Every structure is written in C-alpha cells, then in structure tokens.
Amino acid sequence: MVEEFKTFALKGNVVDLAVGVIIGAAFSRIVSSLVEDVFTPLIGLVTGGLDFTNYFIALSPEVTATTLAEAREQGAVIAYGSFLTAAINFLIVALVLFFVIRGINRLRARQEEEVAAAPTPPAEPEIPADVKLLAEIRDILAGGGEKISRTGPESH
C-alpha cells in the first residue's frame, strides 16, 4: 500500500498540480495586493473617496454603528459593500488572467508558426515500378552473378 501511494504521489500529474496550486496561491496574493493597494485607492480617488467596504444594511434596529466592523458586533447586517468589493476583485483577477492567457496563446501561436515555417526536407521523387525492377536486376547481377530463377508455367 505504501508503494502504491508513493507511485500515485510521485506521478507527474500530481506534482504538476501541486506546483500549480502553490503558484496559484502566490499569484492570488499578488493580485490581492494589486487590487487592495493599487486599484481600490484609484477607484476611491475617481469616485471621490468612495469606500465600498463599509456599505451595509442593518437588519435590526439595535445596529447604530457607521462602520461594518462595529455594526457586525451590534447585530445582523447585510454587507453589500463587501460583496461589491469582492465582485470588483473578481473582475480585476479575471482581466489579469485574460491578459496572461492571451500572452501565452500568442507565444504558442508564434512558436507554432516558426515550426510550420521551418524548411522541410524535399520529398524523394516517386520511382516507377519498372525502374525499381530494373535497379533490382542490376543490383543482383552486380552482386556476384547470382543466378536469377524464373518461376511460372513456362519454366521447366
């Protein structure tokens, strides 16, 4: 059972998947930082300091706070600002991934064009059957005078 698990765990697909997950986690942190540290402040600047994270709807009259963190302590709230922020983050991640995949596809297409443009060796011309037969006869005669035997109804 240990050997079977080792075989499974060390297969190429499992290792590739693990590398992909690790790179994905690192890429996620980069994108999160890009969204939180670059795009969110820019959106706030364009919208006049608008910050979606503190937008909420109180579900009970006991909630009187003006920030989401305080409102959650006081009671139930619908944090639609957090949802808007998550939706914006998703759109930015999707846009970044679109550009990454688009670049990869262009590189692949360029590589395929280079392979297709590479010169192919010229095809050997088709040799007619009678010429092939004559070449074989020549090779047999030149190979030491081997006797050619003819088979068929005429040979006796």
Steps between C-alpha positions, in 0.01 A plus 500: 500500500789737575655431160166556331462836678856596409430421135184710511658793684804519276317480169561798275140620515493520880829687514386736224176563686688575823725747320194660342327539837809658657548739209126576507518590870795731439326653200187549712700700753645715223158567351349571843774753567448653156128538565521619863810719470471639147154472346282558807670832584476603133129416495462697823682795343283493188177468700597769751618279786227240463576189706267207442620296796288689756175481305248286682131467580409450864251219556409605853427839657773440759771559237599867515868478401644672195774248421446140396721353773307682776164421335581127497567515872163663563288263295418346164589699188508445125849608396431582135810721489717195565317322220563791262868497597520124439326541163745773397790281617365213289473720191857621545629143551307385192646789298855423615456129420356592160813698415732227633326226299480724196877554518564127540276421202685756287835347596369153412365622166833666420684179591266292282555743210877461537467121496271515196736740321801276556621351173395143444733264319397447139302185436671235295350471154274203433692233309296303247466124564683397183800717592506343847492153345785584265703639793444178694613293200810717464580461871460122481725475194760728657487307827706204386309347212226336701281288283157644431241226498178546323190339635177446329338268244764570230801392708595132497 
